Amino acid sequence: MKRQQKIGYLFITPAVVHLLVFAIIPIFYALYLSLFRWNLLRDTRPFVGLGNYVETFRDGAFWNAMWNSARYTLTSVPLGMIVALAVAILVAQKLKGVAVFRTLFYIPAVSSGVAVSMLWIYVYLPDRGLINATSSMFGIPSVDFLNREQWAMWALVFMSLWTGLGPKMIIYVAGLLGVPETLYEAAELDGASAFRRFWNVTLPMLAPTTLFVLVTSTIGSFQLFTPIYMMTRGGPNDTTDVVGYHIYREAWQKFHAGSAAAQSFVLLLVIAGVAWAQYILMKRQLQGYSAG
């Protein structure tokens, strides 16, 4: 073996060990655990095979949580991508001090999820919260956003536009900076307006970036947990009981570890299916992009 290869393997060893200890081994242990009806408060662990999976597919509360996750994904992901692209276009300009604004927009992404959730609780408070205190100046009645069924999910979606802006924005900025200036110059010489240049040059060139953001954002939205735990606890009336929080309650409130593990693998299959479908879409779009 060449000396360079040995050095290369030496560099990747910590990452491989970390992946084995904290990802691969726990996944296989969770799969093993899902085959048993294990209550964490008891010592018995009877083998039930696929019994936990059968119960999961019959569990209406679990599929309600899955539907809530899908609703959250279908609203937060496209809106978040639109906002991130708009902000990325602004901060991609070659202006003095623009790096400061990129940093400010990225701060929520590196902040504590618990602290951010507590901040938004105060934003949404009835009467005294930032939104209600401001709207009351214009005679608009106070709304308890987190305890009203028609508002709770939208409140979480609106918060996600702020908390998830940074990573999407940075990726879009990188994509925008990679668009050749000659394309814009050629479009401008052809008499294309600013909107036509954006529609016919910027968006097609950002197709790979957009699809990458779509896949990663979708996977992340199905794993939502911290804001639910801190802000709504799945309420009101289970309208924000997303699947990540539902699995947590199954494991650490009901102490049904085997059932929670089975639900986790069902979620894994759903995420894998969605990611696979988006990968197929990405592959087709990239083929068209390359051909163009």
Secondary structure, DSSP 8 states (H G I E B T S, - for coil): --HHHHHHHHHHHHHHHHHIIIIIHHHHHHHHHTTB--BTTSS---B-TTHHHHHHHH-HHHHHHHHHHHHHHHHHHHHHHHHHHHHHHHHTS--TTHHHHHHHHHHHHHS-HHHHHHHHHHHH-TTTSHHHHHHHTTT-----GGG-HHHHHHHHHHHHHHHTHHHHHHHHHHHHHTS-HHHHHHHHHTT--HHHHIIIIIHHHTHHHHHHHHHHHHHHHHT--HHIIIIITT-STTTT--HHHHHHHHHHTS-BHHHHHHHHHHHHHHHHHHHHHHHHHHHHHHHHHHH-
